């Protein structure tokens, strides 16, 4: 499933936020990696991503994080959650974690250029 991503980066606070266009609010935030949090809605679908100290945890420059060309891939097979963040078509972050969040099987591409 492909959705539109609205992303922003706050250089002063070094925070990155990406949310699915049209999604309002979230019911829970889960840490999926150091500094990376996934917000889910009341149907257990991902609705936003928040990264605190983004340049540190994503291991990239603040200038890179200011790009508007962002794509997030979220895949879940029920047991594991796979999360990839791309900026300007380069993978800058990838993680795999146990799905202890109740997220159903899904395959999301959330793209700022959708």
C-alpha positions in Angstrom: 0.0 0.0 0.0 1.3 3.4 -0.8 0.6 6.5 1.2 1.7 10.1 1.1 4.3 11.2 3.7 4.5 14.6 5.3 7.9 15.0 6.9 9.7 17.8 8.7 13.1 18.2 10.4 13.8 20.7 13.2 17.5 21.4 13.1 17.5 23.3 16.4 16.1 20.4 18.3 17.5 17.8 15.9 14.1 16.0 15.6 12.6 14.3 12.5 8.9 13.7 12.2 7.1 11.9 9.4 3.3 11.4 9.4 0.9 9.8 6.9 -1.1 12.4 5.2 -4.7 12.4 6.5 -3.9 10.6 9.7 -4.8 12.6 12.8 -3.4 11.5 16.2 -2.1 8.2 17.4 -2.9 5.9 20.3 0.6 4.6 21.2 4.2 5.3 20.5 6.7 2.4 20.4 10.5 2.5 20.4 11.6 0.4 17.4 15.3 1.3 17.8 17.4 3.7 19.8 15.8 7.1 19.4 13.3 6.0 16.7 9.6 5.8 17.7 6.7 4.5 15.6 3.2 5.9 16.4 0.3 3.7 15.6 -3.4 4.5 15.3 -6.3 2.8 17.1 -6.4 0.1 14.4 -2.7 -0.8 15.1 -1.5 0.7 11.8 1.6 3.0 11.7 0.6 6.6 11.4 3.8 8.6 12.3 7.5 8.3 12.9 9.5 10.4 15.4 13.2 10.5 15.8 14.8 12.3 18.7 18.4 13.4 18.2 17.9 12.4 14.5 21.4 13.1 13.2 22.9 11.0 15.9 20.5 8.0 15.8 20.2 8.0 12.0 23.9 8.6 11.6 23.6 11.3 9.0 24.1 15.0 8.7 21.5 17.6 9.6 21.7 18.9 6.0 20.6 15.5 4.7 17.7 15.4 7.1 16.5 18.8 5.7 15.7 17.2 2.3 12.1 17.0 1.2 12.7 13.8 -0.7 11.9 11.2 2.0 10.5 7.7 1.7 9.7 5.2 4.5 9.1 1.5 4.0 7.4 -0.4 6.8 6.8 -4.1 6.5 5.4 -6.4 9.1 4.9 -10.2 8.8 3.2 -10.5 12.1 6.4 -11.7 13.9 8.9 -9.0 12.8 8.7 -5.3 11.9 11.1 -4.0 9.2 11.6 -0.3 8.9 13.7 1.5 6.3 14.2 5.3 5.8 15.4 6.7 2.5 16.4 10.2 1.7 17.0 11.2 -1.9 16.9 7.5 -2.8 19.7 6.5 -0.4 18.9 4.2 2.6 20.1 6.1 5.6 18.5 3.9 8.3 17.2 0.3 8.6 16.1 -1.7 11.5 14.3 -5.0 12.3 12.6 -5.7 15.6 10.1 -8.1 17.1 6.5 -7.1 16.5 5.4 -6.8 20.1 3.1 -3.9 19.2 0.2 -5.8 17.6 0.8 -4.4 14.2 -1.0 -6.6 11.6 0.6 -8.0 8.4 1.3 -5.0 6.2 3.5 -3.6 3.5 3.6 0.2 3.5 5.5 2.7 1.3 5.1 6.2 2.7 6.5 8.6 0.1 6.8 12.4 0.2 6.6 12.4 -3.6 3.4 10.3 -3.8 
